[in-house]
């Protein structure tokens, strides 16, 4: 009876530049994502009602500008962590993977905060 063990592929030295590339692509895709989220907010019924007759303009459940700013700052710091971690660092794989995950989560949170105004 043969048993095969399936393991997750380990990150190799060849995959480390891919993490940097993923961080750069994610940062650049935040721009069109923000534009699309803004268009979704502008086309919402709530925005139309607020624009036409100043009704329902305040939403206490929507995110504030400060919260959005902190999400962008966190995404930027995580981006710098992924990009600036040297290849000879002791835990380069863990640092870059963690930085990329934090960056993606912060960018997703930022876009979700924009959509909370819709």
HELIX and SHEET records of a PDB file:
HELIX    1   1 UNK A   16  UNK A   42  1                                  27    
HELIX    2   2 UNK A   45  UNK A   53  1                                   9    
HELIX    3   3 UNK A   65  UNK A   84  1                                  20    
HELIX    4   4 UNK A   92  UNK A  115  1                                  24    
END                                                                             
